[in-house]
């Protein structure tokens, strides 16, 4: 069954994915998608380097530069904070 995720959970997942170099290419996104909204939310937080959204004119689409994205020191710190708060698979 599908589960709605909060923005905080989505940010945590994006931080984790960028940290482990999950993205092997850039992504074309629908502007209504959770990933688009998450990237838009975090763009000015200082948690990422080389993470950008480029909108496609006359279409509800954008390209997200995810392949080259990296976490900043602040991003690594925020990832650790969210892990303590949200990760249910703690060892």
PDB file of N, CA, C and O in Angstrom:
ATOM      1  N   UNK A   1       0.836  -1.166   0.000  1.00  0.00           N
ATOM      2  CA  UNK A   1       0.000   0.000   0.000  1.00  0.00           C
ATOM      3  C   UNK A   1       0.895   1.248   0.000  1.00  0.00           C
ATOM      4  O   UNK A   1       1.926   1.278   0.671  1.00  0.00           O
ATOM      5  N   UNK A   2       0.503   2.241  -0.734  1.00  0.00           N
ATOM      6  CA  UNK A   2       1.267   3.483  -0.830  1.00  0.00           C
ATOM      7  C   UNK A   2       1.187   4.251   0.482  1.00  0.00           C
ATOM      8  O   UNK A   2       0.185   4.197   1.195  1.00  0.00           O
ATOM      9  N   UNK A   3       2.262   4.965   0.780  1.00  0.00           N
ATOM     10  CA  UNK A   3       2.318   5.757   2.002  1.00  0.00           C
ATOM     11  C   UNK A   3       2.696   7.180   1.619  1.00  0.00           C
ATOM     12  O   UNK A   3       3.664   7.400   0.892  1.00  0.00           O
ATOM     13  N   UNK A   4       1.937   8.128   2.106  1.00  0.00           N
ATOM     14  CA  UNK A   4       2.297   9.518   1.885  1.00  0.00           C
ATOM     15  C   UNK A   4       3.468   9.861   2.791  1.00  0.00           C
ATOM     16  O   UNK A   4       3.483   9.502   3.969  1.00  0.00           O
ATOM     17  N   UNK A   5       4.436  10.551   2.238  1.00  0.00           N
ATOM     18  CA  UNK A   5       5.594  10.944   3.032  1.00  0.00           C
ATOM     19  C   UNK A   5       5.534  12.434   3.307  1.00  0.00           C
ATOM     20  O   UNK A   5       4.982  13.206   2.524  1.00  0.00           O
ATOM     21  N   UNK A   6       6.105  12.819   4.421  1.00  0.00           N
ATOM     22  CA  UNK A   6       6.174  14.232   4.760  1.00  0.00           C
ATOM     23  C   UNK A   6       7.321  14.876   3.980  1.00  0.00           C
ATOM     24  O   UNK A   6       8.169  14.184   3.418  1.00  0.00           O
ATOM     25  N   UNK A   7       7.333  16.185   3.955  1.00  0.00           N
ATOM     26  CA  UNK A   7       8.435  16.893   3.304  1.00  0.00           C
ATOM     27  C   UNK A   7       9.750  16.564   4.014  1.00  0.00           C
ATOM     28  O   UNK A   7      10.782  16.407   3.362  1.00  0.00           O
ATOM     29  N   UNK A   8       9.718  16.459   5.327  1.00  0.00           N
ATOM     30  CA  UNK A   8      10.929  16.137   6.083  1.00  0.00           C
ATOM     31  C   UNK A   8      11.464  14.751   5.700  1.00  0.00           C
ATOM     32  O   UNK A   8      12.674  14.578   5.554  1.00  0.00           O
ATOM     33  N   UNK A   9      10.585  13.777   5.540  1.00  0.00           N
ATOM     34  CA  UNK A   9      11.000  12.436   5.123  1.00  0.00           C
ATOM     35  C   UNK A   9      11.568  12.456   3.706  1.00  0.00           C
ATOM     36  O   UNK A   9      12.534  11.755   3.405  1.00  0.00           O
ATOM     37  N   UNK A  10      10.961  13.262   2.847  1.00  0.00           N
ATOM     38  CA  UNK A  10      11.435  13.372   1.471  1.00  0.00           C
ATOM     39  C   UNK A  10      12.817  14.038   1.415  1.00  0.00           C
ATOM     40  O   UNK A  10      13.677  13.630   0.634  1.00  0.00           O
ATOM     41  N   UNK A  11      13.018  15.045   2.233  1.00  0.00           N
ATOM     42  CA  UNK A  11      14.329  15.704   2.314  1.00  0.00           C
ATOM     43  C   UNK A  11      15.376  14.716   2.815  1.00  0.00           C
ATOM     44  O   UNK A  11      16.489  14.668   2.291  1.00  0.00           O
ATOM     45  N   UNK A  12      15.025  13.936   3.818  1.00  0.00           N
ATOM     46  CA  UNK A  12      15.935  12.916   4.353  1.00  0.00           C
ATOM     47  C   UNK A  12      16.331  11.930   3.261  1.00  0.00           C
ATOM     48  O   UNK A  12      17.506  11.589   3.131  1.00  0.00           O
ATOM     49  N   UNK A  13      15.364  11.473   2.481  1.00  0.00           N
ATOM     50  CA  UNK A  13      15.658  10.515   1.417  1.00  0.00           C
ATOM     51  C   UNK A  13      16.552  11.137   0.350  1.00  0.00           C
ATOM     52  O   UNK A  13      17.474  10.484  -0.139  1.00  0.00           O
ATOM     53  N   UNK A  14      16.290  12.392  -0.017  1.00  0.00           N
ATOM     54  CA  UNK A  14      17.126  13.072  -1.009  1.00  0.00           C
ATOM     55  C   UNK A  14      18.559  13.225  -0.489  1.00  0.00           C
ATOM     56  O   UNK A  14      19.517  12.980  -1.223  1.00  0.00           O
ATOM     57  N   UNK A  15      18.700  13.626   0.760  1.00  0.00           N
ATOM     58  CA  UNK A  15      20.036  13.738   1.353  1.00  0.00           C
ATOM     59  C   UNK A  15      20.756  12.390   1.322  1.00  0.00           C
ATOM     60  O   UNK A  15      21.932  12.325   0.962  1.00  0.00           O
ATOM     61  N   UNK A  16      20.061  11.320   1.697  1.00  0.00           N
ATOM     62  CA  UNK A  16      20.666   9.982   1.676  1.00  0.00           C
ATOM     63  C   UNK A  16      21.071   9.580   0.268  1.00  0.00           C
ATOM     64  O   UNK A  16      22.171   9.067   0.059  1.00  0.00           O
ATOM     65  N   UNK A  17      20.186   9.809  -0.702  1.00  0.00           N
ATOM     66  CA  UNK A  17      20.462   9.406  -2.080  1.00  0.00           C
ATOM     67  C   UNK A  17      21.654  10.159  -2.665  1.00  0.00           C
ATOM     68  O   UNK A  17      22.491   9.564  -3.343  1.00  0.00           O
ATOM     69  N   UNK A  18      21.734  11.449  -2.411  1.00  0.00           N
ATOM     70  CA  UNK A  18      22.874  12.227  -2.911  1.00  0.00           C
ATOM     71  C   UNK A  18      24.150  11.781  -2.199  1.00  0.00           C
ATOM     72  O   UNK A  18      25.200  11.668  -2.831  1.00  0.00           O
ATOM     73  N   UNK A  19      24.073  11.530  -0.903  1.00  0.00           N
ATOM     74  CA  UNK A  19      25.246  11.109  -0.134  1.00  0.00           C
ATOM     75  C   UNK A  19      25.822   9.794  -0.648  1.00  0.00           C
ATOM     76  O   UNK A  19      27.040   9.619  -0.649  1.00  0.00           O
ATOM     77  N   UNK A  20      24.980   8.877  -1.080  1.00  0.00           N
ATOM     78  CA  UNK A  20      25.472   7.575  -1.563  1.00  0.00           C
ATOM     79  C   UNK A  20      25.597   7.528  -3.087  1.00  0.00           C
ATOM     80  O   UNK A  20      25.742   6.450  -3.665  1.00  0.00           O
ATOM     81  N   UNK A  21      25.541   8.691  -3.737  1.00  0.00           N
ATOM     82  CA  UNK A  21      25.677   8.797  -5.200  1.00  0.00           C
ATOM     83  C   UNK A  21      24.693   7.897  -5.936  1.00  0.00           C
ATOM     84  O   UNK A  21      25.057   7.212  -6.891  1.00  0.00           O
ATOM     85  N   UNK A  22      23.457   7.908  -5.485  1.00  0.00           N
ATOM     86  CA  UNK A  22      22.407   7.072  -6.066  1.00  0.00           C
ATOM     87  C   UNK A  22      22.068   7.475  -7.499  1.00  0.00           C
ATOM     88  O   UNK A  22      21.782   6.621  -8.337  1.00  0.00           O
ATOM     89  N   UNK A  23      22.101   8.760  -7.773  1.00  0.00           N
ATOM     90  CA  UNK A  23      21.669   9.254  -9.080  1.00  0.00           C
ATOM     91  C   UNK A  23      22.795   9.128 -10.099  1.00  0.00           C
ATOM     92  O   UNK A  23      23.859   9.724  -9.933  1.00  0.00           O
ATOM     93  N   UNK A  24      22.560   8.353 -11.148  1.00  0.00           N
ATOM     94  CA  UNK A  24      23.562   8.158 -12.194  1.00  0.00           C
ATOM     95  C   UNK A  24      23.328   9.076 -13.385  1.00  0.00           C
ATOM     96  O   UNK A  24      24.121   9.099 -14.326  1.00  0.00           O
ATOM     97  N   UNK A  25      22.241   9.827 -13.339  1.00  0.00           N
ATOM     98  CA  UNK A  25      21.937  10.779 -14.409  1.00  0.00           C
ATOM     99  C   UNK A  25      21.046  11.868 -13.835  1.00  0.00           C
ATOM    100  O   UNK A  25      20.541  11.754 -12.718  1.00  0.00           O
ATOM    101  N   UNK A  26      20.862  12.917 -14.609  1.00  0.00           N
ATOM    102  CA  UNK A  26      19.917  13.948 -14.226  1.00  0.00           C
ATOM    103  C   UNK A  26      18.513  13.424 -14.489  1.00  0.00           C
ATOM    104  O   UNK A  26      18.338  12.454 -15.227  1.00  0.00           O
ATOM    105  N   UNK A  27      17.526  14.053 -13.898  1.00  0.00           N
ATOM    106  CA  UNK A  27      16.153  13.573 -14.025  1.00  0.00           C
ATOM    107  C   UNK A  27      15.246  14.655 -14.581  1.00  0.00           C
ATOM    108  O   UNK A  27      15.369  15.833 -14.244  1.00  0.00           O
ATOM    109  N   UNK A  28      14.333  14.227 -15.442  1.00  0.00           N
ATOM    110  CA  UNK A  28      13.284  15.125 -15.888  1.00  0.00           C
ATOM    111  C   UNK A  28      12.084  14.878 -14.987  1.00  0.00           C
ATOM    112  O   UNK A  28      11.634  13.742 -14.839  1.00  0.00           O
ATOM    113  N   UNK A  29      11.569  15.939 -14.389  1.00  0.00           N
ATOM    114  CA  UNK A  29      10.534  15.818 -13.372  1.00  0.00           C
ATOM    115  C   UNK A  29       9.289  16.597 -13.735  1.00  0.00           C
ATOM    116  O   UNK A  29       9.355  17.645 -14.378  1.00  0.00           O
ATOM    117  N   UNK A  30       8.160  16.071 -13.316  1.00  0.00           N
ATOM    118  CA  UNK A  30       6.910  16.808 -13.359  1.00  0.00           C
ATOM    119  C   UNK A  30       6.946  17.805 -12.204  1.00  0.00           C
ATOM    120  O   UNK A  30       7.376  17.461 -11.103  1.00  0.00           O
ATOM    121  N   UNK A  31       6.502  19.019 -12.444  1.00  0.00           N
ATOM    122  CA  UNK A  31       6.551  20.039 -11.399  1.00  0.00           C
ATOM    123  C   UNK A  31       5.632  19.717 -10.225  1.00  0.00           C
ATOM    124  O   UNK A  31       5.765  20.328  -9.164  1.00  0.00           O
ATOM    125  N   UNK A  32       4.717  18.789 -10.384  1.00  0.00           N
ATOM    126  CA  UNK A  32       3.833  18.389  -9.290  1.00  0.00           C
ATOM    127  C   UNK A  32       4.388  17.219  -8.485  1.00  0.00           C
ATOM    128  O   UNK A  32       3.783  16.811  -7.493  1.00  0.00           O
ATOM    129  N   UNK A  33       5.522  16.679  -8.897  1.00  0.00           N
ATOM    130  CA  UNK A  33       6.073  15.506  -8.212  1.00  0.00           C
ATOM    131  C   UNK A  33       6.690  15.896  -6.870  1.00  0.00           C
ATOM    132  O   UNK A  33       7.108  17.035  -6.661  1.00  0.00           O
ATOM    133  N   UNK A  34       6.733  14.932  -5.985  1.00  0.00           N
ATOM    134  CA  UNK A  34       7.326  15.162  -4.657  1.00  0.00           C
ATOM    135  C   UNK A  34       8.821  15.456  -4.774  1.00  0.00           C
ATOM    136  O   UNK A  34       9.342  16.285  -4.029  1.00  0.00           O
ATOM    137  N   UNK A  35       9.514  14.794  -5.691  1.00  0.00           N
ATOM    138  CA  UNK A  35      10.945  15.050  -5.849  1.00  0.00           C
ATOM    139  C   UNK A  35      11.189  16.491  -6.292  1.00  0.00           C
ATOM    140  O   UNK A  35      12.096  17.146  -5.779  1.00  0.00           O
ATOM    141  N   UNK A  36      10.397  16.989  -7.232  1.00  0.00           N
ATOM    142  CA  UNK A  36      10.530  18.384  -7.669  1.00  0.00           C
ATOM    143  C   UNK A  36      10.302  19.326  -6.488  1.00  0.00           C
ATOM    144  O   UNK A  36      11.093  20.237  -6.245  1.00  0.00           O
ATOM    145  N   UNK A  37       9.216  19.095  -5.762  1.00  0.00           N
ATOM    146  CA  UNK A  37       8.881  19.957  -4.625  1.00  0.00           C
ATOM    147  C   UNK A  37       9.968  19.914  -3.552  1.00  0.00           C
ATOM    148  O   UNK A  37      10.268  20.930  -2.924  1.00  0.00           O
ATOM    149  N   UNK A  38      10.551  18.743  -3.347  1.00  0.00           N
ATOM    150  CA  UNK A  38      11.612  18.598  -2.353  1.00  0.00           C
ATOM    151  C   UNK A  38      12.854  19.377  -2.773  1.00  0.00           C
ATOM    152  O   UNK A  38      13.441  20.097  -1.964  1.00  0.00           O
ATOM    153  N   UNK A  39      13.255  19.237  -4.029  1.00  0.00           N
ATOM    154  CA  UNK A  39      14.435  19.966  -4.514  1.00  0.00           C
ATOM    155  C   UNK A  39      14.192  21.466  -4.436  1.00  0.00           C
ATOM    156  O   UNK A  39      15.079  22.223  -4.041  1.00  0.00           O
ATOM    157  N   UNK A  40      13.002  21.894  -4.810  1.00  0.00           N
ATOM    158  CA  UNK A  40      12.659  23.310  -4.731  1.00  0.00           C
ATOM    159  C   UNK A  40      12.755  23.806  -3.280  1.00  0.00           C
ATOM    160  O   UNK A  40      13.225  24.914  -3.022  1.00  0.00           O
ATOM    161  N   UNK A  41      12.310  22.983  -2.359  1.00  0.00           N
ATOM    162  CA  UNK A  41      12.336  23.330  -0.930  1.00  0.00           C
ATOM    163  C   UNK A  41      13.759  23.487  -0.392  1.00  0.00           C
ATOM    164  O   UNK A  41      14.010  24.373   0.425  1.00  0.00           O
ATOM    165  N   UNK A  42      14.683  22.650  -0.832  1.00  0.00           N
ATOM    166  CA  UNK A  42      16.030  22.627  -0.236  1.00  0.00           C
ATOM    167  C   UNK A  42      17.066  23.454  -0.994  1.00  0.00           C
ATOM    168  O   UNK A  42      18.196  23.588  -0.525  1.00  0.00           O
ATOM    169  N   UNK A  43      16.719  23.997  -2.125  1.00  0.00           N
ATOM    170  CA  UNK A  43      17.722  24.669  -2.963  1.00  0.00           C
ATOM    171  C   UNK A  43      18.516  25.749  -2.251  1.00  0.00           C
ATOM    172  O   UNK A  43      19.714  25.886  -2.500  1.00  0.00           O
ATOM    173  N   UNK A  44      17.896  26.512  -1.384  1.00  0.00           N
ATOM    174  CA  UNK A  44      18.596  27.624  -0.744  1.00  0.00           C
ATOM    175  C   UNK A  44      18.960  27.352   0.712  1.00  0.00           C
ATOM    176  O   UNK A  44      19.219  28.288   1.468  1.00  0.00           O
ATOM    177  N   UNK A  45      18.983  26.090   1.109  1.00  0.00           N
ATOM    178  CA  UNK A  45      19.277  25.742   2.505  1.00  0.00           C
ATOM    179  C   UNK A  45      20.774  25.584   2.768  1.00  0.00           C
ATOM    180  O   UNK A  45      21.198  25.565   3.923  1.00  0.00           O
ATOM    181  N   UNK A  46      21.579  25.470   1.705  1.00  0.00           N
ATOM    182  CA  UNK A  46      23.015  25.302   1.887  1.00  0.00           C
ATOM    183  C   UNK A  46      23.432  23.870   2.153  1.00  0.00           C
ATOM    184  O   UNK A  46      24.551  23.638   2.610  1.00  0.00           O
ATOM    185  N   UNK A  47      22.570  22.904   1.883  1.00  0.00           N
ATOM    186  CA  UNK A  47      22.865  21.495   2.136  1.00  0.00           C
ATOM    187  C   UNK A  47      23.473  20.794   0.929  1.00  0.00           C
ATOM    188  O   UNK A  47      24.031  19.705   1.063  1.00  0.00           O
ATOM    189  N   UNK A  48      23.368  21.410  -0.255  1.00  0.00           N
ATOM    190  CA  UNK A  48      23.816  20.765  -1.486  1.00  0.00           C
ATOM    191  C   UNK A  48      24.687  21.700  -2.311  1.00  0.00           C
ATOM    192  O   UNK A  48      24.492  22.916  -2.306  1.00  0.00           O
ATOM    193  N   UNK A  49      25.643  21.124  -3.013  1.00  0.00           N
ATOM    194  CA  UNK A  49      26.372  21.788  -4.091  1.00  0.00           C
ATOM    195  C   UNK A  49      25.909  21.157  -5.393  1.00  0.00           C
ATOM    196  O   UNK A  49      25.625  19.960  -5.444  1.00  0.00           O
ATOM    197  N   UNK A  50      25.834  21.954  -6.432  1.00  0.00           N
ATOM    198  CA  UNK A  50      25.539  21.475  -7.792  1.00  0.00           C
ATOM    199  C   UNK A  50      24.174  20.798  -7.917  1.00  0.00           C
ATOM    200  O   UNK A  50      24.012  19.871  -8.711  1.00  0.00           O
ATOM    201  N   UNK A  51      23.204  21.252  -7.146  1.00  0.00           N
ATOM    202  CA  UNK A  51      21.831  20.750  -7.256  1.00  0.00           C
ATOM    203  C   UNK A  51      20.978  21.883  -7.800  1.00  0.00           C
ATOM    204  O   UNK A  51      20.799  22.905  -7.139  1.00  0.00           O
ATOM    205  N   UNK A  52      20.450  21.702  -9.009  1.00  0.00           N
ATOM    206  CA  UNK A  52      19.687  22.764  -9.659  1.00  0.00           C
ATOM    207  C   UNK A  52      18.432  22.208 -10.306  1.00  0.00           C
ATOM    208  O   UNK A  52      18.351  21.031 -10.658  1.00  0.00           O
ATOM    209  N   UNK A  53      17.459  23.092 -10.451  1.00  0.00           N
ATOM    210  CA  UNK A  53      16.255  22.792 -11.224  1.00  0.00           C
ATOM    211  C   UNK A  53      16.204  23.755 -12.395  1.00  0.00           C
ATOM    212  O   UNK A  53      16.341  24.966 -12.217  1.00  0.00           O
ATOM    213  N   UNK A  54      16.008  23.221 -13.587  1.00  0.00           N
ATOM    214  CA  UNK A  54      15.857  24.055 -14.778  1.00  0.00           C
ATOM    215  C   UNK A  54      14.489  23.740 -15.370  1.00  0.00           C
ATOM    216  O   UNK A  54      14.232  22.617 -15.804  1.00  0.00           O
ATOM    217  N   UNK A  55      13.620  24.740 -15.382  1.00  0.00           N
ATOM    218  CA  UNK A  55      12.275  24.507 -15.894  1.00  0.00           C
ATOM    219  C   UNK A  55      12.278  24.442 -17.411  1.00  0.00           C
ATOM    220  O   UNK A  55      13.122  25.045 -18.074  1.00  0.00           O
ATOM    221  N   UNK A  56      11.322  23.703 -17.945  1.00  0.00           N
ATOM    222  CA  UNK A  56      11.139  23.578 -19.388  1.00  0.00           C
ATOM    223  C   UNK A  56       9.992  24.504 -19.767  1.00  0.00           C
ATOM    224  O   UNK A  56       8.866  24.333 -19.300  1.00  0.00           O
ATOM    225  N   UNK A  57      10.282  25.484 -20.612  1.00  0.00           N
ATOM    226  CA  UNK A  57       9.258  26.456 -20.999  1.00  0.00           C
ATOM    227  C   UNK A  57       8.063  25.786 -21.657  1.00  0.00           C
ATOM    228  O   UNK A  57       8.209  24.855 -22.450  1.00  0.00           O
ATOM    229  N   UNK A  58       6.888  26.272 -21.317  1.00  0.00           N
ATOM    230  CA  UNK A  58       5.613  25.841 -21.892  1.00  0.00           C
ATOM    231  C   UNK A  58       5.228  24.408 -21.549  1.00  0.00           C
ATOM    232  O   UNK A  58       4.292  23.865 -22.136  1.00  0.00           O
ATOM    233  N   UNK A  59       5.927  23.793 -20.617  1.00  0.00           N
ATOM    234  CA  UNK A  59       5.599  22.433 -20.171  1.00  0.00           C
ATOM    235  C   UNK A  59       5.691  22.381 -18.649  1.00  0.00           C
ATOM    236  O   UNK A  59       6.467  23.128 -18.052  1.00  0.00           O
ATOM    237  N   UNK A  60       4.918  21.519 -18.022  1.00  0.00           N
ATOM    238  CA  UNK A  60       4.996  21.400 -16.558  1.00  0.00           C
ATOM    239  C   UNK A  60       6.153  20.490 -16.138  1.00  0.00           C
ATOM    240  O   UNK A  60       5.991  19.624 -15.278  1.00  0.00           O
ATOM    241  N   UNK A  61       7.316  20.694 -16.751  1.00  0.00           N
ATOM    242  CA  UNK A  61       8.468  19.830 -16.513  1.00  0.00           C
ATOM    243  C   UNK A  61       9.682  20.654 -16.103  1.00  0.00           C
ATOM    244  O   UNK A  61       9.762  21.858 -16.347  1.00  0.00           O
ATOM    245  N   UNK A  62      10.617  19.961 -15.476  1.00  0.00           N
ATOM    246  CA  UNK A  62      11.899  20.568 -15.124  1.00  0.00           C
ATOM    247  C   UNK A  62      12.967  19.486 -15.165  1.00  0.00           C
ATOM    248  O   UNK A  62      12.679  18.300 -15.003  1.00  0.00           O
ATOM    249  N   UNK A  63      14.197  19.912 -15.383  1.00  0.00           N
ATOM    250  CA  UNK A  63      15.328  18.995 -15.307  1.00  0.00           C
ATOM    251  C   UNK A  63      16.052  19.261 -13.996  1.00  0.00           C
ATOM    252  O   UNK A  63      16.389  20.402 -13.682  1.00  0.00           O
ATOM    253  N   UNK A  64      16.286  18.205 -13.240  1.00  0.00           N
ATOM    254  CA  UNK A  64      17.016  18.306 -11.978  1.00  0.00           C
ATOM    255  C   UNK A  64      18.425  17.765 -12.182  1.00  0.00           C
ATOM    256  O   UNK A  64      18.611  16.635 -12.633  1.00  0.00           O
ATOM    257  N   UNK A  65      19.418  18.590 -11.841  1.00  0.00           N
ATOM    258  CA  UNK A  65      20.806  18.135 -11.938  1.00  0.00           C
ATOM    259  C   UNK A  65      21.135  17.377 -10.662  1.00  0.00           C
ATOM    260  O   UNK A  65      21.471  17.974  -9.640  1.00  0.00           O
ATOM    261  N   UNK A  66      21.035  16.063 -10.735  1.00  0.00           N
ATOM    262  CA  UNK A  66      21.237  15.209  -9.567  1.00  0.00           C
ATOM    263  C   UNK A  66      22.540  14.417  -9.629  1.00  0.00           C
ATOM    264  O   UNK A  66      23.110  14.063  -8.597  1.00  0.00           O
ATOM    265  N   UNK A  67      23.003  14.142 -10.844  1.00  0.00           N
ATOM    266  CA  UNK A  67      24.201  13.306 -11.008  1.00  0.00           C
ATOM    267  C   UNK A  67      25.422  13.936 -10.346  1.00  0.00           C
ATOM    268  O   UNK A  67      26.217  13.234  -9.721  1.00  0.00           O
ATOM    269  N   UNK A  68      25.574  15.232 -10.475  1.00  0.00           N
ATOM    270  CA  UNK A  68      26.759  15.912  -9.939  1.00  0.00           C
ATOM    271  C   UNK A  68      26.531  16.510  -8.552  1.00  0.00           C
ATOM    272  O   UNK A  68      27.443  17.106  -7.980  1.00  0.00           O
ATOM    273  N   UNK A  69      25.335  16.357  -8.013  1.00  0.00           N
ATOM    274  CA  UNK A  69      25.017  16.951  -6.712  1.00  0.00           C
ATOM    275  C   UNK A  69      25.867  16.330  -5.607  1.00  0.00           C
ATOM    276  O   UNK A  69      26.182  15.140  -5.627  1.00  0.00           O
ATOM    277  N   UNK A  70      26.224  17.170  -4.651  1.00  0.00           N
ATOM    278  CA  UNK A  70      27.034  16.740  -3.504  1.00  0.00           C
ATOM    279  C   UNK A  70      26.471  17.384  -2.243  1.00  0.00           C
ATOM    280  O   UNK A  70      25.845  18.443  -2.299  1.00  0.00           O
ATOM    281  N   UNK A  71      26.699  16.737  -1.114  1.00  0.00           N
ATOM    282  CA  UNK A  71      26.316  17.333   0.162  1.00  0.00           C
ATOM    283  C   UNK A  71      27.416  18.270   0.644  1.00  0.00           C
ATOM    284  O   UNK A  71      28.604  17.978   0.508  1.00  0.00           O
ATOM    285  N   UNK A  72      27.005  19.389   1.203  1.00  0.00           N
ATOM    286  CA  UNK A  72      27.944  20.283   1.877  1.00  0.00           C
ATOM    287  C   UNK A  72      28.142  19.763   3.304  1.00  0.00           C
ATOM    288  O   UNK A  72      27.496  18.795   3.706  1.00  0.00           O
ATOM    289  N   UNK A  73      29.025  20.397   4.060  1.00  0.00           N
ATOM    290  CA  UNK A  73      29.188  20.016   5.471  1.00  0.00           C
ATOM    291  C   UNK A  73      27.871  20.174   6.216  1.00  0.00           C
ATOM    292  O   UNK A  73      27.519  19.344   7.054  1.00  0.00           O
ATOM    293  N   UNK A  74      27.147  21.245   5.906  1.00  0.00           N
ATOM    294  CA  UNK A  74      25.844  21.462   6.542  1.00  0.00           C
ATOM    295  C   UNK A  74      24.862  20.367   6.142  1.00  0.00           C
ATOM    296  O   UNK A  74      24.029  19.957   6.951  1.00  0.00           O
ATOM    297  N   UNK A  75      24.951  19.893   4.908  1.00  0.00           N
ATOM    298  CA  UNK A  75      24.092  18.809   4.446  1.00  0.00           C
ATOM    299  C   UNK A  75      24.385  17.503   5.159  1.00  0.00           C
ATOM    300  O   UNK A  75      23.466  16.766   5.516  1.00  0.00           O
ATOM    301  N   UNK A  76      25.657  17.216   5.367  1.00  0.00           N
ATOM    302  CA  UNK A  76      26.049  16.002   6.093  1.00  0.00           C
ATOM    303  C   UNK A  76      25.531  16.076   7.530  1.00  0.00           C
ATOM    304  O   UNK A  76      25.038  15.087   8.074  1.00  0.00           O
ATOM    305  N   UNK A  77      25.648  17.249   8.130  1.00  0.00           N
ATOM    306  CA  UNK A  77      25.168  17.440   9.502  1.00  0.00           C
ATOM    307  C   UNK A  77      23.650  17.267   9.569  1.00  0.00           C
ATOM    308  O   UNK A  77      23.134  16.606  10.470  1.00  0.00           O
ATOM    309  N   UNK A  78      22.945  17.863   8.618  1.00  0.00           N
ATOM    310  CA  UNK A  78      21.482  17.756   8.617  1.00  0.00           C
ATOM    311  C   UNK A  78      21.046  16.313   8.362  1.00  0.00           C
ATOM    312  O   UNK A  78      20.073  15.848   8.954  1.00  0.00           O
ATOM    313  N   UNK A  79      21.752  15.612   7.495  1.00  0.00           N
ATOM    314  CA  UNK A  79      21.462  14.199   7.252  1.00  0.00           C
ATOM    315  C   UNK A  79      21.589  13.402   8.550  1.00  0.00           C
ATOM    316  O   UNK A  79      20.732  12.569   8.846  1.00  0.00           O
ATOM    317  N   UNK A  80      22.630  13.642   9.316  1.00  0.00           N
ATOM    318  CA  UNK A  80      22.819  12.933  10.591  1.00  0.00           C
ATOM    319  C   UNK A  80      21.695  13.251  11.572  1.00  0.00           C
ATOM    320  O   UNK A  80      21.214  12.368  12.283  1.00  0.00           O
ATOM    321  N   UNK A  81      21.278  14.517  11.605  1.00  0.00           N
ATOM    322  CA  UNK A  81      20.180  14.910  12.493  1.00  0.00           C
ATOM    323  C   UNK A  81      18.884  14.206  12.105  1.00  0.00           C
ATOM    324  O   UNK A  81      18.165  13.696  12.964  1.00  0.00           O
ATOM    325  N   UNK A  82      18.591  14.183  10.803  1.00  0.00           N
ATOM    326  CA  UNK A  82      17.363  13.531  10.346  1.00  0.00           C
ATOM    327  C   UNK A  82      17.430  12.023  10.539  1.00  0.00           C
ATOM    328  O   UNK A  82      16.417  11.384  10.825  1.00  0.00           O
ATOM    329  N   UNK A  83      18.614  11.456  10.385  1.00  0.00           N
ATOM    330  CA  UNK A  83      18.758  10.009  10.594  1.00  0.00           C
ATOM    331  C   UNK A  83      18.399   9.647  12.030  1.00  0.00           C
ATOM    332  O   UNK A  83      17.671   8.685  12.273  1.00  0.00           O
ATOM    333  N   UNK A  84      18.913  10.423  12.977  1.00  0.00           N
ATOM    334  CA  UNK A  84      18.585  10.180  14.384  1.00  0.00           C
ATOM    335  C   UNK A  84      17.087  10.298  14.639  1.00  0.00           C
ATOM    336  O   UNK A  84      16.523   9.563  15.450  1.00  0.00           O
ATOM    337  N   UNK A  85      16.467  11.213  13.951  1.00  0.00           N
ATOM    338  CA  UNK A  85      15.038  11.469  14.167  1.00  0.00           C
ATOM    339  C   UNK A  85      14.132  10.491  13.419  1.00  0.00           C
ATOM    340  O   UNK A  85      13.119  10.050  13.962  1.00  0.00           O
ATOM    341  N   UNK A  86      14.488  10.148  12.178  1.00  0.00           N
ATOM    342  CA  UNK A  86      13.564   9.432  11.302  1.00  0.00           C
ATOM    343  C   UNK A  86      13.905   7.975  11.022  1.00  0.00           C
ATOM    344  O   UNK A  86      13.014   7.195  10.688  1.00  0.00           O
ATOM    345  N   UNK A  87      15.162   7.592  11.148  1.00  0.00           N
ATOM    346  CA  UNK A  87      15.551   6.237  10.753  1.00  0.00           C
ATOM    347  C   UNK A  87      15.053   5.219  11.772  1.00  0.00           C
ATOM    348  O   UNK A  87      15.469   5.224  12.931  1.00  0.00           O
ATOM    349  N   UNK A  88      14.164   4.354  11.323  1.00  0.00           N
ATOM    350  CA  UNK A  88      13.592   3.335  12.210  1.00  0.00           C
ATOM    351  C   UNK A  88      14.415   2.055  12.199  1.00  0.00           C
ATOM    352  O   UNK A  88      14.129   1.135  12.965  1.00  0.00           O
ATOM    353  N   UNK A  89      15.424   1.979  11.352  1.00  0.00           N
ATOM    354  CA  UNK A  89      16.272   0.784  11.247  1.00  0.00           C
ATOM    355  C   UNK A  89      17.601   0.982  11.962  1.00  0.00           C
ATOM    356  O   UNK A  89      18.649   0.574  11.461  1.00  0.00           O
ATOM    357  N   UNK A  90      17.557   1.596  13.107  1.00  0.00           N
ATOM    358  CA  UNK A  90      18.798   1.841  13.852  1.00  0.00           C
ATOM    359  C   UNK A  90      19.354   0.524  14.368  1.00  0.00           C
ATOM    360  O   UNK A  90      18.612  -0.364  14.789  1.00  0.00           O
ATOM    361  N   UNK A  91      20.662   0.422  14.326  1.00  0.00           N
ATOM    362  CA  UNK A  91      21.318  -0.813  14.794  1.00  0.00           C
ATOM    363  C   UNK A  91      21.746  -0.676  16.229  1.00  0.00           C
ATOM    364  O   UNK A  91      22.314  -1.609  16.796  1.00  0.00           O
TER     365      UNK A  91
END
